[in-house]
Amino acid sequence: MSESLIAAPVLTTAEFHSRVHALRPQIAVFDCDGTLWSGDAGSSFMRWTMQNGLLAPAQVEWMEGRYQGYKQGQVSELAICGEMVQVYRGIAVETLRQAAAEFFRTHIEPNIFPEMQELVATLQASGAEIWAVSSTNDWVIEEGVTRFNISANRVLSARVVAKDGIATDTLIDVPTDEGKVTALHGAGVTAPDAVFGNSVHDAAMLAIARGAFPVNPSVELLRRSRTEGWAVYYPATVAP
């Protein structure tokens, strides 16, 4: 990593927690994948459901093609995040929630950052309102944030309409980039005290916070952090 990319100040865990608590936040907003835990639960869940036969071969072939297009820059972040939820059309929501519970327990839970779990718990103990915002599907995110005692009504995530208990391909929302700010505004959160995110797709909501905290930042967010003067934080398991 070049010197220009590591110029953003890096906080220790003690400094990070101290800066957050110094704000006395009443509203704190957290991205999930890469911020509360390492890895991308959205794409990992998609792969896991492919391998476990939840998706039909035709759906797998279509999704593989779309995801390859995304990796090559031919499909947008917004489009692929929506399609990774739409691909489950025709499947019972209860089946999807059961699959998400097994997947999260076996593949993501071991990757939860204990430093972030502790921070969320101490913020909750101080009376802060905690929100989770993610472009990953609601089945996985709502399951995952139970480990942080965040209720489903404080989750803004990618989701589709369910009809008679069956997932459709009608999108309700896909919070990514500026869409995360739009989703927060729709929930009545217009001026959060603290926002935490790991990727450039979180930059818009980091920018509306009284305190912006890039956690485990991607290269693109590291560049933005240097420009904005945001200090960054790395949990121990992903420290460079």
N, C-alpha and C positions, 0 to 999 in steps of 0.2 A: 504494500500500500504506500502511495507516494506521500511526501511530507504535506502537500497541499490538502490531502484528504484527512490527515490526522490532526489538522490544526484546531478543530473544535475541542474545547476543554472537555476532559473526561472526568467524571465524578466517581469517587469511591462510593461504596454502599452507604456508609455513614453520612457522607456529604449529600448524596442523592435523597435519602430519607429526610435529612435535616431541611433541605431546600423545599421539599414538598410540604412538610409540616409547618414550615415558617409561613407559608401562604394561608394557613388555616382554611383549607378549601371546604366550601359547602357543597360544591358540585365537582366531581372528578370523573373524567371520561377516559376509558381505556380501549384501545384497539386490542385484539386478541392474539391472532397468529403472529408469532415472532415477538410479541410484547408481554403477554402473560405466560406464554410457553414458547419453546423453540419449535420451528418447523411450520409448514403450511397445512393446517388441518383440512382445508377445503380440497386441495388437489389430492392430498393423501387419502381422504375419505372416498373420493371419486375412484382412485386406483384400487382401494380396498374393496369397494362394492363391485368393481369390475371382476376382480379376482375371486370374489365369493359368490358370483352368479346372481347378484341382485339386479343387474342390468342385462337386458337381452343382447345377443350378439350384434344386432343391427344398431342398437343404441351405443354399444361399446365402439363399434367401427366409426360411427358418426362423431362421437366425442373424441376419439383418438385423433381424427382428422382436424377437428376444431382446435384441440389443444396444441397440436403440432403447428397449426397456423398461428396460434397465440405466441408460441415460443419463437417463431420466425418474424414476429411483428406484424402479421397480416390480420390478426384478430385483436380487438382492443381489450383492455383490462375490464371495462364495463361489460362488454359483450360476453367474454368468457366466464366471468363470475355469475352472470345471469344464466348462461347456458348450463353451467355445472349444477344448477338447481332445477332448471327446466327438464333436464334429461331424465329426472325421476318421475315424470308424468305417468299417471296410471298406477302408481304404487301407493298402497295404504300408508297414511301418515304414521299410524302406529308401528308399522313394519319399519319405516324409516327411522323413527325415534328409537326403536329397539336396536337397530343396526348402529345408529350413532352412539348409543350408550356403550355397546360392546367395543366399537372402534375406539372411542375416546379412552375407555378404561385400559385397553391393551396397547394402544399406539401413541397416545398423546399425554395421558396423565403422568407418565414417568418424566416427561420433559417440561413439566410446570416449573417455572422459576420460583424457588422458595422466597427469594427476596421480594418478588412482586406479590406473592400470596400474603406475606407478612405486611407489606405496605397497605394492601387493600383492607386487610383485617383491622389495622390500626386506624385507618381513615374511617371505616365503618364505626369503630368504637368511639370515635370523636364526633359522630353524627353526620358525616359527609354522605351525600347522595351519590351513589356509584352507578355509572352507565357503562355498558359494553357496546362497542360499535364495530361491526365486521362485515366484510363482503363475502364471508363464508356462510353456508346455509344455516338457517335457524335451528335445524335439528341438532347439528353438532355443537354450535355455539351455546345454545340454551343448556345442553347437557354439560358442556365443559365448564361454564361459569358457575354451576352449582358448587364446584370446588372452592369458589371464592364467595359463596353466599350471596351471589347476585341473582335477583329474581328475574323471571322471564319478561316481566313487564318493564324492565330496565335494559332490555336487549334490543338493539337495532341491527338487523342482519339481513342477508339476502333471503328472500322468501317468495313463495308462490301461493296463489289461492288454492285452498283445499275445498273440494266439493264432495259432500257425503263421505268425508273421511279419506278421500283419495286426492293425492297431489295432482294438480293440473300444471300446464305450462304457462299460465297467466301470471306474470311477475307482479308482485306488490311493490318491491323495492330492491335495489342493489346498492347499498351504501359503499361507495368508493370515491376517492378524490373529493371534489366539491360536493358530491352526493352525500358524503358523511356529514358535512355541515348542514345540508338541506334536511337530512333525516333528523339531526339534533334539533334544528329549528322547528320541525314538525312536531317534535315531542315537547316543545316548550323550553328547550335548552339553548339559549342564544349567547350566553356569556359564561362558559365554564371556567372555573378557577384554575383547574389543572387538567392537562390533556397529555396522554401517553401514547406513543405510536412508534413503529419500527421502520416504516417504509415511506417512500415519497408519496404514496397514495393516502398517507395520513397527514401530509403537510398542511392541507387546507384547514383541517380541524385543529391542528397544533397552532396554527396562526391566529385562531380566534380566542385562544386561552390566555388568561392572565399569567399563567406559568406553563411553558411548553417543555415537555420532557421526552426527547427522543431516547428510546430504549432499544439496545441491540440494533442500531441503525444500519440500514442498507447503505451501499455506496452512494446512491442518489440522495438519500436523506442526510447522509454525512456531509455531502456538499452543501445542501440547503441549510443545514445546521451551522456550518461555518459562515455562510452568508448572513444568517439571521442572528448569529451570536448565541445560539442555543447550546448549552452544555449537554453532553451526552452521557449515557450510563449503559454499562454492560454487566448483566448478571454474571456470576462467577463461571457458570458452565459455558458461556459463549464469549468470555473476555478474550480480546485479541492478544 
